Amino acid sequence: MLTPVADATGLIWYGHNATQLRRLLEPLASVRWVQLPSAGIESYLELVGDGRTWTCAKAIYGEAVAEHALALILTSLRKIPVIARHRRWSDVVGASLYDSRITIIGAGGITSALLPLLASFRVSVTVVRRHPKALEGADTTLGRDRLLEALSAADCVVLACALTPETVGMIGLREMEAMPDHALLVNVARGGLVRTEQLVSALERNLIGGAALDVTDPEPLPEGHPLWRMNNVLITPHSANPDERGRGPLAELVRDNVKRFADGRTLRGQVSKQLGY
């Protein structure tokens, strides 16, 4: 027997428009729990805190995005996009990931999945997070107040944190000036973490060695944008977690949370309006 929408106490949202969700929820006073389909909740943040319990898909996409991050790192360090476009035998170029220094910003599901992947490369990993609580698998854990210090000692910087009012534009010219001039910037989180115009400037001035971006600001990146023309920039179209790969983990999360909600147990992936994720 189907429950009338007006009597529903939980709502599983699989859309992408916060305005539509708001309109849907307005007459549904009985809804006490809303499940979102994405890990990032920045577009829904103004709805959170309405007295309902909100959950998102954070953590379930960690493995897929971490795998993509590693692919971006290796492909960029080895200069594969440049070499593969040559139509004649060329000199070997590129760098090795082994024994390098990696700084990861964020300590969520992506980082937890990426750390074991990096371990076999004998890298030294520094994780930057809101609070400097030690993270298993990281050699060093620092608070955000020591971000410049962490950037200055990195051969590669991976952005794997949520986009919140605190993190918008956190990587700008000052931060890239702190990075070694050979360092690679990898963003598999949200485009808004990076000040795009300042990234272009830093690349043009050779302040950093290159960038590998699965996300951009704006997104999609317009045709003719300077980043498309740079040989030291690798761009993928927000494909770190393809929809077809994410459906299974998301369906399992929804099934589990429905059971937990029915049993009155704690839900997975609860959202904090204060933290922004």
N, C-alpha and C positions, 0 to 999 in steps of 0.2 A: 504494500500500500504506500503510495507516494504521499509525502507530507506537503501540504500547500505552502507556497513560498512565504505567504504572510505569517505562517506559524514556525518557520525555520529558526533554529537557534545557532546554526553554523552555516557559513558560506564559503565555498571553495571558488576562488576567482581565478580564471584563466585568461583574462583579458590583459590589455596593456595601457588602458586609459583610465587615469585616476578620476577624471570628471565623471565618466560613465559609472564607475564604481560608487562614487559619492551619491549620484542620483538613485542608483539601485538601493543603497542602504538607507536613504532618508526615510522611506515609509516602513522599514523593517526593524521596528524597535525590539523585536524578539531576538534578533541576531546578537549573540554574545561572543562569537569567535569568527574571525576572517582569516582564511589561508591565502597568501599571495604566491604567485608562481615563480617569482624571481628572487635572487639573493639580494640584489640591490633594491632598496626601498625608497630612494630619494624622491621619486615622483609621487609616492603615497604618504610621505611623512606628515603632511598637513592633516591627513585623515586619522592618523594614529593618535591615541590619547583621548579617544571619544568614549572611554569607559569599556570598550570591548577588548578582548584579547586578540592580538594580531600576531600571526606567525608568517615567516617567509621561508624561502628555500636555501637559506645560508647553510654552508657546509656540504650539501649534497653534490655540488658541482666542483668541489675542490680538486678531485683527481683529474678530471678532464682539462681544467684550466691549468693545473700544474704541469701536465704533460705538454700542453701547448706552450707554456712559458719556457720549458726546457728546450723544446724544438726551436723557438725563436732565438734563444741564447746560442745554441750550437750553430744554427744556420747563420746567424749574424757574425759570430766570432770567426767562423770558417769562411766568411765572405762568399757563401755558396750562391746567393742571387747574382752577384757580379760575375763570378767565374762561369756559372752556367749559361750566361748570356753570350760568352765569347764564342766565336765561330772558328777559333784556331787554338792550338795548344798554348797555354799561358803559364807563366811562372806561378808557383805555389805561393799563396798568400794566406793570411789569417792567423788567428791565435788559438790557443788551447784553453779549455775550461779547467783542466787539471791544475790543482794547487793554486787556484785563483781565490780572490776575496769577493764574496757576494754580500751585498746588503739587501735585505728584504724588508719592505715597509708594510706592516700589517702582520697579525698573528692569528688569522682565522683559518678556515678550511683549506684555502689555497696553499698557504704557507705550510700547514701541517702535512699536506700531500707532497709539496715540493721538496721539503727537507730530506726525506729518505731518497728521493731521486738524485739529489745533489751529493749525497754522502759518498757514493762510489767514485766521485771525481776528486776526492781529498780536498775539497774546498773549505775555506774558513768562512763561516756564515755569521753575520751580525743581523739580528732582527730588531727593528724599531717598532715599538708599540706604545699605546697610551700610557701604560704603567710598566716599568722595567722588571716585571716578574719573569724569572727564568723560563725559557721555553725548551722543552726536550728536543734535541737534535740541533739546536743552535749553539755556536761557540760563545756568543756574547748576545745579551739582550739589553737594549737601551731604551730609555723613554724618549718621547718626541722632542724633549728639550735638548737632546743631544744629537739631533738629526744631522746637522752639518758635520759633526765629528764622524758619524757613521758613513756619510757620503764621501768624505775626504779619503777614506781608506778602502774604497770599493773599486774593483775592476768591472763590476756589473751591479746595477741597482734595479731591483724588481719591485714594482708597485703592485701590492696585493691587498690593499686596505679598502674599506668602505668609503664612499663619497658622502661626507657630512659637512655641515657648516665649518667645522674645524679643519677639514682636509681639502676643501676646494682650493685649487691653485697652489697646493703646498710645494710643488716643484716648479720654481721659476728661475730666473736668471741667477739670483744669489745662490740657490742650491746647486745649480749646474756649474757655476764658477768654483764651487767647493769640490766638485768631483775631479778626479784625474782626467787629463785631456784625452786619454785613451778609453775612458769608461763607457760602457754601454748602458743605456736607459731602456728598460723593458716595462711596458704597461699592459697588464692583463686584467686590470680592475675597472676603472672608469676614466674616460677621457678628461673629465673636469678636474682631475688631480693635477694635471699639468697645464701650465700657461702656454698655449700653443705658439703664440707669436714669439714668446721668449725662447721656446725650444728651437724654433726656426733660426732665431738670431744666434743661439748658442752653437748650433750645428754649422751655420755659415762662418762663424768665427773660430771654429775648431776648438771650442771650449770642452766638448765631449767627443768621444770617438764615434758615436752613432746612436740610433734609437730603433727599437723593435716594438711596434704598437699594434695591439689587437683592438684598441679602443682609442678614439680621438675626440677632440672638442674643436669644432662641431663634428657631429656624427650623423650621417655619413660624411666623410671628408670630401669636400667639393672637388670636382674635376678642375685641374689646373692649379690646385694648391701647391705651394712650394715644396711641401714634404714629399709629394709624388715624384719629384724630379731628382731627389737626392740619392746618390748611390749608397750612402751609409745609413739609409733608412729603409726598414722592412715593415710593410703594413699588411695586416690581414683584416678582413671585414667583420670584426666582432664575432669571430668563428671559433673561439677557444672552446666554447661549449655548444656544439650544434644542437638544434632542437631535437633531432631524432635520437641523439645520445642521452639527452636529459630527461626524456619522457619516462623512462623506466624508473630512475631514482626518484623523480618527482611523484610518480604514481605511488611508489612504495611509501614515501613520506606522507602523502595524503592519507593513504590507507591506515598507516600507523597513528596519525594524529586524529583521525575519525574515531578509532578505537579508544584512544586516550581520552578524547573529549567525552565520549559516551560513558566511560568509566570514571570520569572525574579526576583523571591523572594529569600530571604536568605535560604540556605540549612541547614538541620539539621545534626549535627555530623561533622562539618567541622574540618579538621585536621590542626594542627599547626606544621610545621617542626621545629620551634624554641623550642617548648615545648616537641615535641616528641609524641604527642597524639592528 
